[in-house]
Amino acid sequence: MKRARIIYNPTSGREAFKKELPEVLRRFEEAGYETSAHATKCEGDATNAAKIAVDRKFDLIIAAGGDGTINEVIHGMAEQEYRPQLAIIPVGTTNDFARALGIPREIQKAVSVILEHHIRKLDIGKVNDHYFMNIAGGGKLTELTYEVPSKLKTMLGQLAYYLKGIEMLPSLKPTKVQIEYDGKWFDDEIMLFLVSNTNSVGGFEKIAPEAKMDDGYFDLVILRKTNLAEFVRIASLATKGAHLDDKNIFYTRANRIKVHTEEKMQLNLDGEYGGLLPGEFENLYQHIEFFVSEGFIEKQAKIE
Ligand SMILES: Nc1ncnc2c1ncn2[C@@H]1O[C@H](COP(=O)(O)OP(=O)(O)OP(=O)(O)O)[C@@H](O)[C@H]1O
C-alpha cells in the first residue's frame, strides 16, 4: 500500500483545512493511500516535516497551505536523493503555484483533481540557497509586489500592479547590472529582471509566454531603463503578451543565470523577499513529480 503524508499549516488562510481533514484522510485512504497528517507549528516546521517524510520514504507528500508552506516543503525535499511525489491543496492567502498547476482552491475539489492522478515532473528554480516555483526577480520595480495590498490584488489583479508601477516609477532609479546567461553577457541599466519558470506573474498571464515548466529553461525578461510613458506603453503590451519584441525589453531563455550588481539589490522569490543579490539561478530539470490538473497538461502542450 502506498503511504501519503499530509503536511498542513493550520493557520493558513481561514483555518479551513482542519475541519476538512477527516474527510481528506478518508478520501486518500479510500483511494489506496495509508495516510497520516502533520500540522506545522511554526516557521520552518514544514521543511523539517518534509525531510522526515523523505527519510521515512513516503510515496506522496500532500502540502496544504499557502505558497509559503509549499515553498518550505520543497525546501525539505529538493536536496534529497529520494523525493516523494508532491500534491498541493491550496488553502493559503496566496497560492500562485497551485493556480499555475490548475489545482482548485476548494479543498475537496482539489482532492478530486489530485485523485485523478495526472502526474508530471516539473522544473524547480534555485537561487543561492533558496528555491522558487514560479518566478524570481530583482530591480526596484519588483519591490512593488510588497507594496500592493493583497485585497487590491484580489480585486484588481494585474491592474493593481500596473497602477502601483505608474505611481512608483518616477521615484525609481535604474540599476546597473551584469547578467551572465549560459555563457553570454548582458550589461546595462535596468528597471527590473524576471527569471520565470511559469508564464504567469502576479496576474499577468503572458509575461513570459513561452515559459514551460518541464523544459529545464528559465525565461529571462529584462526591462531596460525606461521613462514613465514607455513604461505605460510596455505594461499595456505585456497584458497581451506583445512586449517581447519591444526595444526596451531583453528576452532570452537560459538554464543558468548569474546576476551581479554593484548596488544593493533585493531578490524577490515567488512574491516574497528572498535576500540580496548577487544571485546564481539554476534550473533543476524535472526535479519533482507533481500532481497537476488535466487543464495544466493541455495548456503546457500548447506552448512550443
Ligand atoms: N502553526 C503555525 N503558526 C504560525 N505560523 C506558521 C505555523 N505553521 C507555519 N507557519 C508559517 O506561516 C507561513 C505562511 O503560511 P502559508 O503560506 O501557508 O499561508 P498563507 O495563509 O498564504 O499565509 P500568508 O498570508 O502569511 O502568506 C509559512 O511560511 C510558515 O512559516
PDBQT file of the ligand as one rigid body, heavy atoms in Angstrom, charges set to zero:
ROOT
HETATM    1  N1  LIG A 401       1.390  26.870  13.374  1.00  0.00    +0.000 N 
HETATM    2  C1  LIG A 401       1.883  27.975  12.790  1.00  0.00    +0.000 A 
HETATM    3  N2  LIG A 401       1.743  29.183  13.368  1.00  0.00    +0.000 NA
HETATM    4  C2  LIG A 401       2.205  30.301  12.786  1.00  0.00    +0.000 A 
HETATM    5  N3  LIG A 401       2.858  30.326  11.591  1.00  0.00    +0.000 NA
HETATM    6  C3  LIG A 401       3.036  29.157  10.959  1.00  0.00    +0.000 A 
HETATM    7  C4  LIG A 401       2.556  27.927  11.523  1.00  0.00    +0.000 A 
HETATM    8  N4  LIG A 401       2.870  26.936  10.657  1.00  0.00    +0.000 NA
HETATM    9  C5  LIG A 401       3.504  27.517   9.616  1.00  0.00    +0.000 A 
HETATM   10  N5  LIG A 401       3.616  28.847   9.781  1.00  0.00    +0.000 N 
HETATM   11  C6  LIG A 401       4.240  29.841   8.868  1.00  0.00    +0.000 C 
HETATM   12  O1  LIG A 401       3.243  30.560   8.147  1.00  0.00    +0.000 OA
HETATM   13  C7  LIG A 401       3.791  30.987   6.897  1.00  0.00    +0.000 C 
HETATM   14  C8  LIG A 401       2.721  31.370   5.877  1.00  0.00    +0.000 C 
HETATM   15  O2  LIG A 401       1.934  30.320   5.628  1.00  0.00    +0.000 OA
HETATM   16  P1  LIG A 401       1.226  29.953   4.260  1.00  0.00    +0.000 P 
HETATM   17  O3  LIG A 401       1.967  30.443   3.092  1.00  0.00    +0.000 OA
HETATM   18  O4  LIG A 401       0.894  28.517   4.337  1.00  0.00    +0.000 OA
HETATM   19  O5  LIG A 401      -0.166  30.641   4.430  1.00  0.00    +0.000 OA
HETATM   20  P2  LIG A 401      -0.871  31.964   3.974  1.00  0.00    +0.000 P 
HETATM   21  O6  LIG A 401      -2.237  31.921   4.557  1.00  0.00    +0.000 OA
HETATM   22  O7  LIG A 401      -0.797  32.143   2.498  1.00  0.00    +0.000 OA
HETATM   23  O8  LIG A 401      -0.049  32.979   4.753  1.00  0.00    +0.000 OA
HETATM   24  P3  LIG A 401       0.432  34.425   4.410  1.00  0.00    +0.000 P 
HETATM   25  O9  LIG A 401      -0.781  35.188   4.054  1.00  0.00    +0.000 OA
HETATM   26  O10 LIG A 401       1.074  34.814   5.727  1.00  0.00    +0.000 OA
HETATM   27  O11 LIG A 401       1.426  34.217   3.273  1.00  0.00    +0.000 OA
HETATM   28  C9  LIG A 401       4.652  29.821   6.486  1.00  0.00    +0.000 C 
HETATM   29  O12 LIG A 401       5.738  30.236   5.696  1.00  0.00    +0.000 OA
HETATM   30  C10 LIG A 401       5.113  29.221   7.814  1.00  0.00    +0.000 C 
HETATM   31  O13 LIG A 401       6.463  29.565   8.098  1.00  0.00    +0.000 OA
ENDROOT
TORSDOF 0
